[in-house]
Amino acid sequence: MGCCLSILSLLRPVEAEELPEEEQYHNFKDIVKDADDKSDLLQRVRSGGIYLDNKRMKYWVDESGSNCFMFFARSLSITWDADEQYWNWIPSNESGEEDVEVACLKDVCWLEVQRGFDLSLLSPNVNYEVVFILTMKDFSHGWHNIVTLVLQRPDNTRHEQKLNLNPEKLKGHWEEVRVGEFNSGNSTGSVRFALFDTESEQWKGGLVIKGVVVRPVRTGSA
């Protein structure tokens, strides 16, 4: 009996090593069904990421193996984004990264950007944060009033904050604007986030939205 146990204990580490790598990442196979390029998926998910749904999203895993996502502007619900009177869609030309479309605000008084997503995309029992990636054009105007950032968590609690988007701080680079954080729990349920100014009636322009990152909370995040 003791001999059998010894043999089994020697086999277990080998069996663990033989576990297919794609099964180490939560819902990997289902997520990459929408990959724009299905070559070298395991290599790209760890370095650079995988574009999904015609570059509307990007998927990668961090050093801990937790799922991360970028929801590009084309995947967000942006009020009047199809009307060229209010929004332009322009390419984002960044060194080392493929071009994606970003949303450039020309002029609106009703600003509303939002999206929901299913927690099945995310690794279980991980503290995640939601972060808008924004910049401002030189012609920016009308940002005298605050905007509202909202995160509707899986337990239906709501985190809301007010923020003054300072054009001078945002010009010339992509800035991270944090919405809030939540725990993914057992990866069931959904999350919703939003950025809006629907009450001030102040016309505003020059904001550029690249998208929203959902990633594990970084050490030291407030």
N, C-alpha and C positions, 0 to 999 in steps of 0.2 A: 504493500500500500504506500509506504513511504517513498519507494522508488518511483511509483506512478506519479505521485504528487510532484516529485522533483522534475520529472520529464515534462509535466504540464506547465510547471512554473518557468521552465526554460523556453517552452513554445510560445507562451503568451506575448512576450515582447516582440517576437518575430511576426506574430499575427497582427499586432498593432501597427507595425511598420508597413505591412502589406495593405492596410486600409487605403482605398483609393483617395488620392489627395483632394479630389473635388468634393468628397463627402466630409471633409474637414471644415468646409465653409458653408454656413447656413443657407439652404435653398439654392445652392450654386447652380445646379442643373436647370431649375425653373427660371432663374434670373437670366442666364445667358442664352436662353431660347430666343431672346430679342436682340442678341448681339449683332451689330452691323457687320462685323468681321469675325468669323468663327474660328480663325486660326490662332494657335498658341494661346488659348484662353487662360490656362493656368499660369503661364508665364506673365501675361499682361495684367491679370487681376492683382498681381503682387507688385507690378512695376509699371506705372503709367495709367492703368485702368482700362476698362472695356466700355466703348460707346454702345448705347442701346437706343433702339427706336429712332433711327435716323438722327443721331446726335442730340436727341432730346434729353438724354440722361447719360450718366457715367457711373460705373460701378468698379470698386476696388476693395481690397482688404488692407487693414493697417498691420503694424508689426505684431499685434496680438492675434491676428486672424479674424478680427471683427469686420463685418460688412460696413461699407461707407458708400454714400451716394451723393452725386451732384445732380440736382434737377435744374437743367438749363432753362433759360427764359422761355423758350418755345414750349416747355412742358408746364408752365405756370398759367394760371387764369388771370389775365391782365385786362381790365376793363378798357374797351375801345382799342385794343392793340392791333386790330386789323384795319383801322382807319388811319390813313397816312396824314390826315390833318392833325392827329394827336401823337402818333408813335411812328418811329422808323425802325426797321430791322436792318442791322449792319453787322458785318463780320468782325469777329474779335481776332486780331492778328497778334499772337503772342509767341515769342521765341520758344521753340521746343514743344509747342502744342498745336494740334490740328485746329483749324478755324471752326468756330461755332458762331451761331447767330446770337447777338445780344439785342435787348430792347432799349431803344433810345427815346426818352420822353421829349417831345417837342413842346407841348403846351396842353395842360388839362387843369381843371379845377377839382375834378373828382378822381382821386388816385386810389386804386384798389388792386392789390396783387395778392393772390392766395393760391393754396393748393392743399390737398389732403393726400395721404398715402397709407397703404396697408402695412402693419408692423411685420407681416410675414417676410418682408424684404430684409429686416434687420436681425442681427444676431441676438439671441435671448439673454436676458439679465445683464444688459449693458447700459450704462448711463450715457445717453446721447445728447448732443447739442445741435441746435438748428441755427444756421448762420447765413444771412444774405450776403452776397458778393456784389458790391456796388461801386460806381465811380460817378464823377460829374464832368460834364463838358464845360468849356470856357463860357458858353452862352447861358449857363444856368441862371435861373431867376425864380423869385417867388417863394423862397424857402424860409420865410420869416416865422411860419407856424410849425408846431410840432407834428410829427406823424405818430401813428399808433402801431405797435408791434404786438401780435397776439400769437400765443401757442396754446392750442387745445390738446391736452394730454390724453393718453389712453384711458385714464380713469375719469375722464370728463372734467377734470379741474382745468381752470383757465389761467394762464399767466399772461398778464398784459403790462406793457410799459410804454411810456411816452418818450419820444426822442426828437431832438432838434438835429436835422441833417445839415451839417455845416458844409456848404459847397467848397470852401477853401480847403478844408481838411480832406475832402474826397477827390479833389481834382488831381489828375496826373498819375493815379495808381488805383488798383483795386483795393477796396477797403472791406474788412469783415465787420458786419453789423449783426451782433448776436441777438437772437430772438428769445431763447430760453433753452431749458433742458428737460429731459424726461428719462424714465427707465423703460426699457423695451419689454421687461417682464418675460412672459412666455411666448412672445412674438405673435400675439393675437390682438385684434383691435385695430385702431387707426389713430393717426395724428393729423392735425390740421394747423397750418400756420398762415399768417397774413401780415401785410404791411399796407396801411391805408391812411388817407386823409380825406374824409368825405363830408366834413362839416365846416371847414374854414371858408370855403368858396374862394380861396386864393388861387389864382392861376399860377402855375409853376411849370418849369421845364429844365432840361439839361441832365436829368437823372438817367444813368445807364445801368441796366440790370443784367448781370451775367447769369445769375441763378442763385440757388440755395444749396448749401452743403449740409448734409446730415452725417455726423461722424461721432465717434466716442469722445466724451468730454476730455479735453486736454488737461494735463496736470497743471494746476495753478489757475484754471479758468474760474472767473468770478461767478 
